């Protein structure tokens, strides 16, 4: 059984591992240098900066996590060993319970994530050539209305 709770400071090392393993598995367009650039930011600045929503199993150990600001999903990562088990969907369902319309940005080159969000009813409303760090990794801007396809 999957449940969603707020993150705790004790979750941070596991959350970083989830991020790192998920990026290695899904962001095949990134070089090792790119991953290390982002890893420092994620570990030292992003993860400690705010609470996250954490998907946990019966052992209360994080399996995935989501950052959310208002109606925007800032980040969503699931450990690759847990892909396809409903964890990402549980996190998006939790997000949808908090906002009528959800927005998310996703790397265009992350085909699995693009397919995941489309399956859940997100549609593209824009595209940026560069990621927020100014790197040449195109970003798709997606939105989903509660009343739209796949909405809960």
Residue pairs with C-beta under 8 A, 6 or more apart in sequence:
1 57
1 58
2 55
2 56
2 57
2 63
2 85
2 86
2 87
2 90
3 55
3 56
4 53
4 54
4 55
4 56
4 90
4 91
4 94
5 53
5 54
5 56
6 51
6 52
6 53
6 54
7 15
7 51
7 52
7 53
7 54
7 62
7 65
9 48
11 52
11 54
11 62
11 65
12 47
12 48
14 61
14 62
15 47
15 52
15 54
15 62
15 65
15 77
16 39
16 42
16 43
16 47
17 79
18 62
18 63
18 64
18 65
18 77
18 78
18 79
19 39
19 42
19 47
19 65
19 75
19 77
20 35
20 39
21 79
21 80
21 81
22 77
22 78
22 79
22 80
23 30
23 35
23 38
23 77
24 35
24 80
25 80
25 83
26 80
26 110
26 112
26 113
27 35
27 107
27 109
27 110
28 109
29 107
29 109
29 110
29 137
30 38
30 137
34 135
37 133
38 133
46 67
46 75
50 67
52 65
52 66
52 67
52 68
52 75
53 65
53 66
53 67
53 68
53 91
53 94
53 95
54 62
54 64
54 65
54 66
55 62
55 63
55 64
55 65
55 66
55 78
55 87
55 90
55 91
56 62
56 63
57 63
63 78
63 79
63 82
63 85
63 87
64 76
64 77
64 78
64 79
64 82
64 87
64 88
64 91
65 75
65 76
65 77
65 91
66 73
66 74
66 75
66 76
66 77
66 91
66 92
66 94
66 95
67 73
67 74
67 75
67 76
68 74
68 95
68 98
70 99
71 98
71 99
71 100
71 101
71 102
71 103
72 102
72 103
72 104
73 92
73 95
73 102
73 103
73 104
76 88
76 91
76 92
76 104
78 87
78 88
78 91
83 112
88 116
89 120
92 102
92 120
93 152
95 102
96 102
96 144
96 146
96 151
96 152
97 152
99 146
100 145
100 146
101 143
101 144
101 145
101 146
102 122
102 143
102 144
103 141
103 142
103 143
103 144
104 117
104 122
104 142
105 128
105 139
105 140
105 141
105 142
106 113
106 114
106 117
106 139
106 140
106 142
107 113
107 131
107 137
107 138
107 139
107 140
108 114
108 127
108 137
108 138
108 139
108 140
109 137
109 138
114 140
117 142
117 144
119 150
120 144
120 150
121 144
121 148
121 149
121 150
121 151
122 142
122 143
122 144
122 150
123 142
123 143
123 144
123 148
124 140
124 141
124 142
125 141
125 142
125 143
126 140
126 141
127 138
127 139
127 140
127 141
128 138
128 139
128 141
129 136
129 138
130 136
130 137
130 138
130 139
131 137
131 138
131 139
132 139
144 150
144 151
145 151
146 152
